[in-house]
Amino acid sequence: MKYFSNFDDLWVHCKSLLDTGSKLYVEKAGERREFSTKRELGILDRWAGAATIITTGAERAVLLKVEMQPQGKENAKAVFIAGSPNRIEVSRGVPLAGEGRRLFRKSILEPAGLPEEETGFLYLVPRCLNREPNAYEIDAWRPWTLQQLQTMNPRVVVALGKAATDEGLAQITMPHPHAVLRYGDSGEIARKVKRLKEALVEAQNTDQVLNTWNLKEFPVVGEEIHAPIFKADEERRLVYGVIAESGMVDAQGDVMNARTIEDMAHDFMVRFRRFDERHNWKPVEALPVESWVFREDVTLFGQLIKAVSWVIGVKVFDDRIWQKVLSGLYKGFSIGGKGVRIPRVRFA
């Protein structure tokens, strides 16, 4: 999948495909509408709303139109995530404008001991929708959201409201300040602020814990990077991939050694054994049926596997997911979790 941040770049990409005779469609909630000119794409771009998704066979391209830029800086103490901004927030360029912002400061930031300049704020869908974003829109924006989290690299992530809570990205969930103003507070905010303070202390005491989110490089505008599937058995619905190999560099520039890979493989098989789509934390019908940590160079299904590599075989039961594998839309695995950086001690 390719990601674009402006309409003209998207059209250049589409024009190159149209020149080869490809048919292109704008997709919205399962509905597809064909286009062949820049004018038609412009009309469908307005119809698409929060994100314009272009499809042609198995290939997809997405135009993400940001109306509210993320607030915050690198290494923020806490980042707050909400669903989407309202019109006032977009026009002012400030999240939680008005009474909601005052409540946010007085009831959350100040009791938690969080200076506003040491926090961040972003929306799952940074466009005014005048409603909660739906799952289709959140899915289209997810790579962008993960990219912002990687940039801010927060110690703690806090979800405000149901949409952000359902994404599963946050350690702590709270009611949205606008909802509190409308429906009142039963004491939940004070309880959650207490938990937030504890989480900040825990993060301070273990400030070398990395929220890697994705141990491979994050999807960025223009390209996604995966641990590729190197074998697919159509008859048995099995896919195989090298999840990690010794010496692999993660998104923070750290190297995973052999012991780390072994521990990661064992921990996954013992505690998790589940898969989701594009880090949405919603399990799909697929199970690991084979898992190896090879200690020596080997050849598996014609693929050279380097020494100390974790290889996994997954059986896909979900028809929809399997069709995406067969079509080439899903080409690999992407792993996520937390790691601990251990500094190297050098002796003179």
C-alpha positions in Angstrom: 0.0 0.0 0.0 1.2 3.5 -0.8 0.4 6.6 1.2 0.1 10.2 0.0 -0.3 13.5 1.8 -1.5 15.7 -1.1 -4.0 15.3 -3.9 -1.6 16.1 -6.8 0.9 13.4 -5.8 -1.9 10.9 -5.6 -3.1 11.9 -9.1 0.4 11.5 -10.6 0.4 7.9 -9.2 -3.1 7.2 -10.5 -2.3 8.6 -13.9 0.7 6.3 -14.3 -1.6 3.3 -13.6 -4.4 4.6 -15.9 -1.8 4.9 -18.7 -1.1 1.2 -18.5 -4.8 0.4 -18.9 -5.6 -0.3 -15.3 -9.1 0.4 -13.9 -9.1 2.5 -10.8 -11.7 2.8 -8.1 -12.3 4.9 -5.0 -13.4 2.7 -2.1 -15.6 3.7 0.8 -17.1 1.2 3.3 -17.1 -1.6 0.8 -18.5 0.5 -2.0 -16.4 1.2 -5.1 -16.7 3.9 -7.7 -14.6 4.0 -10.9 -12.8 7.1 -12.2 -10.5 7.8 -15.2 -9.9 11.6 -15.0 -8.4 14.0 -12.4 -11.8 15.8 -12.2 -13.6 12.5 -11.4 -11.0 11.7 -8.8 -11.6 15.1 -7.2 -15.3 14.5 -7.0 -14.8 11.1 -5.5 -12.2 12.5 -3.1 -14.9 14.7 -1.6 -17.3 11.7 -1.5 -14.7 9.5 0.3 -14.4 11.8 3.3 -11.8 11.1 6.0 -9.5 9.1 3.7 -9.4 8.5 0.0 -8.6 4.9 -0.8 -7.7 3.9 -4.4 -7.9 0.3 -5.4 -6.8 -1.6 -8.6 -6.8 -5.3 -8.2 -4.6 -6.2 -5.2 -2.9 -2.8 -5.0 -4.1 0.1 -2.9 -3.1 3.8 -2.4 -4.4 6.1 0.3 -4.6 9.9 0.5 -4.6 11.1 4.1 -5.9 14.6 4.5 -4.7 16.1 7.8 -6.8 18.9 9.2 -5.5 18.8 12.8 -1.7 18.3 13.2 -0.5 16.3 16.2 0.5 18.4 19.2 3.7 17.5 21.2 7.3 16.8 20.9 9.7 13.9 20.9 10.0 11.8 24.1 6.7 13.3 25.6 5.9 12.1 29.1 2.4 11.2 28.0 0.4 11.3 24.7 -3.3 11.5 24.7 -5.3 10.0 21.9 -8.9 10.8 20.9 -11.2 9.9 18.0 -11.5 13.0 15.8 -11.6 16.8 16.3 -14.7 19.0 16.1 -15.0 22.0 13.9 -14.0 24.5 16.6 -10.9 22.5 17.4 -9.9 22.3 13.7 -10.5 26.1 13.1 -8.4 27.0 16.2 -5.8 24.3 15.6 -6.0 23.3 19.2 -7.3 19.9 20.6 -10.1 20.0 23.1 -10.9 23.7 22.5 -13.2 25.6 25.0 -14.6 24.1 28.2 -13.3 20.7 27.3 -9.7 22.0 27.3 -10.1 23.7 30.7 -11.5 20.5 32.2 -8.6 18.5 30.6 -6.1 20.8 32.2 -7.7 21.1 35.7 -9.0 17.5 36.1 -6.3 15.5 34.3 -3.0 17.4 33.6 -2.6 19.3 36.8 -3.6 16.5 39.3 -1.2 14.2 37.4 1.6 16.7 37.7 1.9 16.9 33.9 3.1 20.2 32.4 1.2 20.7 29.1 4.5 21.3 27.2 5.7 17.8 28.2 2.6 16.0 26.7 1.3 15.3 23.3 -2.1 15.0 21.7 -3.3 13.3 18.5 -6.5 12.1 16.9 -7.0 8.7 15.3 -8.6 10.5 12.3 -7.3 14.1 12.3 -10.3 15.5 10.4 -13.6 17.1 11.4 -16.3 14.4 10.9 -19.0 15.8 13.3 -19.2 12.3 14.7 -17.0 9.5 16.0 -14.8 7.9 13.3 -15.9 4.5 12.1 -13.7 1.4 12.0 -13.1 1.8 8.3 -11.7 5.3 8.7 -9.6 4.4 11.7 -8.1 1.5 9.8 -7.1 3.7 6.9 -5.4 6.2 9.2 -3.7 3.6 11.5 -0.2 3.7 9.8 -0.2 7.5 10.2 -1.2 7.2 13.9 1.6 4.7 14.6 4.1 6.9 12.8 3.1 9.8 15.1 3.5 7.7 18.2 6.9 6.6 17.0 7.9 10.2 16.5 6.7 11.3 20.0 8.0 8.1 21.6 5.9 8.7 24.8 6.4 7.0 28.1 2.6 6.6 28.6 -0.3 6.6 26.1 -3.7 7.6 27.3 -7.0 7.0 25.4 -9.8 9.6 25.7 -13.2 8.3 24.7 -14.5 5.0 23.3 -13.0 5.2 19.8 -9.5 5.6 21.1 -10.0 3.0 23.8 -11.2 0.4 21.3 -8.0 0.8 19.3 -6.0 -0.8 22.2 -3.0 1.5 21.8 -3.1 3.0 25.3 -2.1 1.7 28.7 -4.7 3.9 30.4 -8.2 4.8 29.3 -10.3 7.8 30.4 -13.7 9.3 29.4 -13.4 12.1 26.8 -13.6 15.6 28.5 -16.5 16.6 26.1 -18.4 13.5 27.3 -17.8 14.4 30.9 -19.1 17.9 30.3 -22.3 16.4 28.8 -22.9 13.5 31.1 -21.0 14.3 34.3 -18.3 12.4 36.2 -18.9 9.6 38.7 -15.4 9.8 40.1 -13.8 7.9 37.2 -11.5 10.7 36.2 -9.9 10.9 39.7 -9.4 7.1 39.7 -7.8 7.1 36.3 -5.6 10.1 37.1 -4.3 8.1 40.1 -3.4 5.3 37.8 -1.8 7.7 35.3 0.5 9.1 38.1 1.5 5.5 39.0 2.2 4.7 35.3 4.4 7.9 35.0 6.4 6.9 38.1 6.8 3.4 36.7 8.0 4.8 33.4 10.4 7.1 35.1 11.9 4.3 37.1 12.3 2.2 34.0 13.1 5.0 31.5 15.1 2.6 29.4 12.0 0.6 28.5 11.2 1.1 24.8 7.7 1.3 23.5 8.7 -0.1 20.1 5.1 -0.5 18.9 6.6 -2.3 15.8 10.0 -3.9 15.9 10.2 -3.6 12.1 10.2 -0.1 10.6 6.9 1.7 10.8 4.7 2.1 7.8 5.5 5.6 6.5 3.9 7.8 3.8 4.8 6.1 0.5 5.7 2.6 1.6 5.2 -0.2 4.1 7.9 -2.6 5.3 7.2 -6.1 6.4 8.9 -9.4 7.5 8.0 -11.0 4.1 6.1 -14.2 3.7 8.5 -16.5 1.8 6.2 -19.5 1.4 2.4 -20.0 1.0 0.8 -23.4 0.9 -2.6 -22.8 -0.8 -3.9 -26.3 -0.2 -3.4 -26.2 3.5 -3.7 -22.4 4.0 -0.3 -22.1 5.6 2.1 -19.1 5.3 5.7 -19.0 6.5 7.9 -16.0 7.3 11.2 -15.1 9.0 9.9 -13.0 11.9 13.4 -12.0 13.3 17.0 -12.8 12.7 20.2 -12.3 14.7 21.6 -8.8 14.1 18.3 -7.3 12.9 18.1 -3.6 13.6 14.7 -2.4 15.0 13.0 1.0 14.5 15.0 2.6 17.3 18.3 1.5 15.8 18.9 -1.2 18.4 20.1 -4.7 17.6 18.3 -7.9 18.7 20.8 -10.5 19.7 20.3 -14.3 19.6 19.0 -14.5 23.2 16.5 -11.8 22.7 15.1 -13.5 19.6 14.9 -16.9 21.4 13.1 -15.3 24.4 10.7 -13.4 22.1 9.8 -16.5 20.1 9.2 -18.6 23.3 7.2 -15.8 25.0 4.9 -15.5 21.9 4.2 -19.2 21.7 3.6 -19.5 25.5 1.6 -16.3 26.2 0.1 -14.9 23.0 -0.3 -17.2 19.9 -2.6 -14.7 18.2 -2.6 -12.4 15.2 -4.4 -9.2 14.1 -4.6 -6.9 11.1 -2.3 -3.9 10.8 -1.8 -3.7 14.6 -5.5 -3.1 15.3 -5.3 -5.5 18.3 -8.5 -7.3 17.1 -7.7 -11.0 16.8 -8.3 -12.8 13.5 -8.9 -16.5 12.8 -5.3 -17.6 12.4 -3.1 -19.7 14.6 0.7 -20.5 14.8 1.1 -24.2 14.0 4.9 -24.3 13.5 7.7 -22.3 15.1 11.4 -22.7 14.9 14.5 -20.9 16.2 17.3 -22.1 13.9 20.7 -22.1 15.5 22.6 -22.7 12.2 22.2 -21.7 8.6 19.5 -23.9 7.0 17.5 -24.0 3.8 13.7 -24.2 4.3 11.3 -24.4 1.3 14.2 -23.2 -0.9 14.8 -20.2 1.3 18.2 -19.6 3.0 17.5 -19.0 6.8 20.4 -17.4 8.6 21.7 -18.8 12.0 19.6 -17.8 15.0 16.4 -16.8 13.1 12.8 -17.2 14.3 10.6 -18.7 11.6 6.9 -19.2 12.0 4.2 -21.1 10.1 0.6 -19.8 10.4 -2.6 -21.5 9.4 -5.2 -19.0 8.2 -8.8 -19.9 8.9 -10.4 -16.6 8.0 -11.6 -16.6 4.3 -11.2 -12.8 4.0 -7.6 -12.8 5.3 -6.7 -15.7 3.2 -7.9 -14.0 0.0 -5.8 -11.0 0.9 -2.7 -13.3 1.2 -3.5 -15.0 -2.2 -4.1 -11.6 -3.9 -0.7 -10.3 -2.7 -2.3 -7.5 -0.6 -0.9 -9.1 2.5 2.8 -9.8 1.8 4.3 -10.2 5.3 4.2 -10.1 9.0 4.8 -7.1 11.2 5.6 -7.6 14.9 5.0 -5.3 17.8 5.8 -5.2 21.6 8.2 -3.8 24.1 11.9 -4.3 24.5 14.4 -3.3 27.2 17.5 -1.4 26.1 20.6 -2.7 28.0 23.5 -0.3 27.7 26.9 -1.7 26.8 29.5 -1.1 29.5 33.0 -0.5 28.2 36.1 -0.9 30.3 39.2 1.1 29.7 
